[in-house]
Amino acid sequence: MIRLRAWGAALGLGAAGGGLFAVLDLPLPWMLGALTAVTLASLSGARPEIPPQLRGGMIAVLGLMLGSAFSPELLGRLGRWSDSLLVLMLATVVSGLLVTLYLRRHSGMSRVTAFFAAAPGGINEMVMTGGALGGDERTIALSHSLRILLIVFTVPFGYRLIAHVHSVPMAESMGRLADLGGMDALVMLGSAVAGAGVARLARLPAWILTGPMLASAGLHLAGLTAYRPPAELVVVAQLVTGAAIGCRFRGLSWGEMAVMARPAVGATAIMLVLSAGAAGLLAAGGGLSFGVLLLAFVPGGIAEMCLVALALGQDVAFVSTHHVVRVVLVIMVAPPIFKLLERREGRS
């Protein structure tokens, strides 16, 4: 019964916050509104919770949505992404090292905790790896949660205030529930289940997102289907995603939040400036717009940043590919880079 109330509180608060943001015509209303309402409730002593099965199902829906952005026409453009992927990888490594130095000097974190709190990979992977090496798992998790919260808020509002870019109505970029046929529904379900299962066996990062995304992308690139998840389902996925971010702060007091927020704001600012600089340099060379490059380079969560790209009418396939590459890169190189730094520091 207690858990049911916690689930109801999270979903109810998320729906209320999303509805309010939609009425106020704020960017990405259902995700940011839910995030705001549930975060405020969590910091005020409430203990909202999103059922893991519901969150997993909605993340899989987002994976299907991301995969549907890949089309046979896209194959001719894939080769032109090599430059941006290379710049992304360099910027990710530089950003992680700079933020590590910043956190060490301004937050009092240990070497291990600061390094894995600064590495912009998946939260679960960084928490597990950092914890195994002796880092503070709670601090690492909260640092990443705050990074995602700050970036997800900053970027859509920045687009609105600076570039005057408004959200694209979801119905224009997705299908409608009323138009979803039985065969399309079966294809969606099969893609989600099979993709997630294979990705889990292959130990892919964020497997519940990347598996359905890769399965859906494969079907769309092969021209075997043109389905897209209905807009109504994607709106629910946004609400659940936003509420789930807010639930990460339950049990945290306003005072603890203030202490964690100071280094998090500085670290996020470093990441945003480096991402904007890298995007600006690459955009100056022509071929790609600064807007889509910024969304691809800013180290928010994969699902969250792709939702932002969708809402702003940007190239979702381009953005999602870059974020998946970033997370895979960080998971692969963070442990060996940390051990190399440890050996060098030990010798000195």
QUINOR-V505718 format. One record per backbone hydrogen bond with DSSP energy under -1.0 kcal/mol. CO is the residue of the C=O (numbers start at 1). NH is the residue of the N-H. Records with the same first field share a line. If there is no record, write none. Layout:
CO = NH + NH
This chain:
1 = 5
2 = 6
3 = 7
4 = 8
5 = 9
6 = 10 + 49
7 = 11
8 = 12
9 = 13
10 = 14
11 = 15
12 = 16
13 = 17
14 = 18
15 = 19
16 = 20
17 = 21
18 = 22
19 = 23
20 = 24
21 = 26
22 = 25
28 = 32
29 = 33
31 = 35
32 = 36
33 = 37
34 = 38
35 = 39
36 = 40
37 = 41
38 = 42
39 = 43
40 = 44
41 = 46
42 = 45
51 = 55
52 = 56
53 = 57
54 = 58
55 = 59
56 = 60
57 = 61
58 = 62
59 = 63
60 = 64
61 = 65
62 = 66
63 = 67
64 = 68
66 = 69
67 = 70
71 = 74
72 = 75
74 = 77
77 = 80
78 = 81
81 = 85
82 = 86
83 = 87
84 = 88
85 = 89
86 = 90
87 = 91
88 = 92
89 = 93
90 = 94
91 = 95
92 = 96
93 = 97
94 = 98
95 = 99
96 = 100
97 = 101
98 = 102
99 = 103
100 = 104
101 = 105
102 = 106
103 = 107
110 = 114
111 = 115
112 = 116
113 = 117
114 = 118
115 = 119
119 = 121
122 = 126
123 = 127
124 = 128
125 = 129
126 = 130
127 = 131
128 = 132
129 = 133
130 = 135
131 = 134
136 = 140
137 = 141
138 = 142
139 = 143
140 = 144
141 = 145
142 = 146
143 = 147
144 = 148
145 = 149
146 = 150
147 = 151
148 = 152
149 = 153
150 = 154
151 = 155
153 = 157
154 = 158
155 = 159
156 = 160
157 = 161
158 = 162
159 = 165
169 = 172
170 = 174
175 = 231
176 = 179
177 = 180
181 = 185
182 = 186
183 = 187
184 = 188
185 = 189
186 = 190
187 = 191
188 = 192
189 = 193
190 = 194
191 = 195
192 = 196
193 = 197
194 = 198
195 = 199
196 = 200
197 = 201
198 = 202
199 = 204
200 = 203
206 = 209 + 210
207 = 211
209 = 213
210 = 214
211 = 215
212 = 216
213 = 217
214 = 218
215 = 219
216 = 220
217 = 221
218 = 222
219 = 224
230 = 234
231 = 235
232 = 236
233 = 237
234 = 238
235 = 239
236 = 240
237 = 241
238 = 242
239 = 243
240 = 244
241 = 245
242 = 246
243 = 247
245 = 248
246 = 249
247 = 250
249 = 252
253 = 257
254 = 258
255 = 259
256 = 260
257 = 261
258 = 262
260 = 264
261 = 265
262 = 266
263 = 267
264 = 268
265 = 269
266 = 270
267 = 271
268 = 272
269 = 273
270 = 274
271 = 275
272 = 276
273 = 277
274 = 278
275 = 279
276 = 280
277 = 281
278 = 282
279 = 283
280 = 284
283 = 286
289 = 293
290 = 294
291 = 295
292 = 296
293 = 297
294 = 298
298 = 300
301 = 305
302 = 306
303 = 307
304 = 308
305 = 309
306 = 310
307 = 311
308 = 312
309 = 314
310 = 313
311 = 168
314 = 316
315 = 319
316 = 320
317 = 321
318 = 322
319 = 323
320 = 324
321 = 325
322 = 326
323 = 327
324 = 328
325 = 329
326 = 330
327 = 331
328 = 332
329 = 333
330 = 334
333 = 337
334 = 338
335 = 339
336 = 340
337 = 341
338 = 342
339 = 343
340 = 344
341 = 345
342 = 346
343 = 347
344 = 348
